[in-house]
Amino acid sequence: MEPAGQIPTDKECISCSVPLTQDNWYESFVAKKHYKCKTCYDIRRVENRIKRGERSPSLLAKLFGWKTQEVYNQVKEGYVYVMTNPAWPEWVKVGMAVDSEDRLKSYQTSSPFRDYILVYSYEVDDRRAAEAAAHVRLAKECDNINEWFRLPPPIANELILEVIHEY
């Protein structure tokens, strides 16, 4: 029997199989042996509130957001892309998406001029790993702020092509 208040280090969430740690699990569940991460527990709480008749738009949006994120995170394949915006002519944005054209559309909604341009898009088997490799390679060559790099697009393309083939 595990002592109350101790976080098991060898347990996984019974819903999503993520390893449980002090940061992603409620300590109060030790005595109950209820091994669910905070995210899965919170989803279940919202589902129960909806079943009880609470149908507020914010509850539904929260639930759909979690479910959509859960499915999105399971997709490994996708694209690493390079975007530009004339407002920052010396910079390129390098990111990843399941669909780079769809990602461009979401950027356009935050720009009053709808002036983001998808310059390059690379189809990869592991979008997260490929994006991380591209970021590491580009950061060695120039200034960067998060996913933005101070490089001309053709140079960014050359550097990304050096590492992207592995993914």
Secondary structure as UniProt FT lines:
FT   TURN            4..5
FT   TURN            14..16
FT   TURN            22..23
FT   HELIX           27..29
FT   TURN            30..33
FT   HELIX           38..51
FT   TURN            52..53
FT   HELIX           57..74
FT   STRAND          78..84
FT   TURN            86..87
FT   TURN            89..90
FT   STRAND          91..97
FT   HELIX           100..109
FT   TURN            112..113
FT   STRAND          117..124
FT   HELIX           127..139
FT   TURN            140..141
FT   STRAND          144..145
FT   TURN            146..147
FT   STRAND          148..150
FT   HELIX           153..164
FT   TURN            165..166
//
